[in-house]
Every structure is written in C-alpha cells, then in structure tokens.
Amino acid sequence: LLAEELFKIEQYAEMVLYYQRLDSISSDFLFKKYDLYDIVKQALKKHAIFFINSRLSLDLQEFSRIVVTDEKWLQFVIGQLLSNAIKYTPSGGISIRLGSTPAAARLIIEDTGIGIKPEDLPRIFERGFTGYNGRLDKKSTGIGLYLCKKILDKLSHTIEVTSEYGKGTTVAISFNLTKM
C-alpha cells in the first residue's frame, strides 16, 4: 500500500512537470522508429502493482507494429490512460490490442469500468474538466486527458474516446503509417 501511494505521488509530480513543459516539448522530442508493443509493456510494468492490488484482469494481445514516435512522451500518455482505466474500473478488466488499417495503426485500450456520462464525453480533453466521475472520485485533477491530447497532437497521433456509462470506456490512439 505504501508503494502504491508513493507511486501516485510520483505520478502527480510527473504530471506537473509534463504540464510545465507542454509549450516547449517539441524541442524535447526524439522521433525514431519504435516497437509499439515494447512501449506498452514498459507502461504496463510501471503500473503492475495497481493491476495486482486491484485484482483486475489484463488481456494484452501480442502484436508487432513499428511506429514513428517519441518513446518517453508516448509512454507517459499510455501510463495516464492506464491509470485512468485502473482508477475507474472497480471490477472486471482492461484489454489492450492493436487495430490496423493500411494507413494507420490503432492502439486500443478498453476497460469494463464505470464509463463516462454522454454529456461529459465532448469535454474530457478540456483543461481542468473532471466531469461527473471526477467529482465523485474527488481525486481527479482534470489534467491527465488534457495532457494526453496535447502531447498526442504534438506527436501527430490522434486520440479517440468512446464510452457507455456503466459499461466501460475505449480509448484508441492512431499512428499514421504513411509517414514512415
């Protein structure tokens, strides 16, 4: 439990630092070809204690996909998305898979959590917006998804969120494959 609390403090500190650097992150980018599966595994390893303590199942479908991105910044985004999925999934599980078209690869993170109310969905990427679930949780900052969207925009990746309240949320990050 102490390790979990320490990790949360570390995560909030990291979020503040990433938020502070948001305007100048382009100068920190190191675009290279990376195996997306390796980046996902690194983010999962960092969040392993939460999966264990929450007793959530994890369905990680193995895949191999090379994408052009910045590993550090993408790992931060995936970590934020995993953190949200874990926080808002009291039981059930989280699945991670790859969906592809000829022009794009889509990393899909799906949970069986509480979902997002339809009226909150259009505003989830607004800075400081916590929505119904965030107000209920009282620990939400409204910064996580805002940062994810801003970072992914700067990386030229896209993010799409669909959700059914009471049934879960699906987040898809798309990577353009035509620019490789």
ZIMORA-V837532 format. One record per residue. N is the residue number from 0. RES is the residue in one letter. PHI is phi in whole degrees, 0 to 359 (999 if undefined). Layout:
n,res,phi
N,RES,PHI
N,RES,PHI
This chain:
n,res,phi
0,L,999
1,L,295
2,A,298
3,E,295
4,E,295
5,L,297
6,F,298
7,K,298
8,I,298
9,E,300
10,Q,294
11,Y,294
12,A,297
13,E,299
14,M,298
15,V,297
16,L,296
17,Y,295
18,Y,297
19,Q,297
20,R,268
21,L,307
22,D,288
23,S,244
24,I,293
25,S,304
26,S,285
27,D,263
28,F,291
29,L,231
30,F,281
31,K,212
32,K,274
33,Y,230
34,D,278
35,L,301
36,Y,300
37,D,295
38,I,296
39,V,297
40,K,298
41,Q,296
42,A,294
43,L,295
44,K,300
45,K,297
46,H,260
47,A,305
48,I,300
49,F,289
50,F,297
51,I,296
52,N,290
53,S,274
54,R,61
55,L,278
56,S,277
57,L,234
58,D,247
59,L,259
60,Q,278
61,E,292
62,F,207
63,S,227
64,R,209
65,I,272
66,V,229
67,V,264
68,T,199
69,D,252
70,E,300
71,K,298
72,W,289
73,L,293
74,Q,298
75,F,300
76,V,298
77,I,299
78,G,299
79,Q,298
80,L,293
81,L,295
82,S,301
83,N,297
84,A,300
85,I,294
86,K,299
87,Y,256
88,T,238
89,P,291
90,S,206
91,G,101
92,G,190
93,I,231
94,S,239
95,I,228
96,R,211
97,L,248
98,G,244
99,S,220
100,T,234
101,P,300
102,A,263
103,A,212
104,A,253
105,R,237
106,L,274
107,I,245
108,I,244
109,E,235
110,D,233
111,T,255
112,G,282
113,I,282
114,G,75
115,I,238
116,K,299
117,P,305
118,E,287
119,D,273
120,L,308
121,P,295
122,R,251
123,I,297
124,F,265
125,E,284
126,R,297
127,G,85
128,F,280
129,T,252
130,G,66
131,Y,300
132,N,296
133,G,295
134,R,291
135,L,293
136,D,288
137,K,63
138,K,246
139,S,278
140,T,260
141,G,74
142,I,252
143,G,304
144,L,291
145,Y,301
146,L,298
147,C,304
148,K,297
149,K,297
150,I,295
151,L,296
152,D,301
153,K,290
154,L,275
155,S,65
156,H,251
157,T,243
158,I,229
159,E,224
160,V,237
161,T,238
162,S,204
163,E,239
164,Y,302
165,G,88
166,K,234
167,G,132
168,T,226
169,T,237
170,V,243
171,A,236
172,I,255
173,S,254
174,F,242
175,N,289
176,L,264
177,T,281
178,K,264
179,M,270
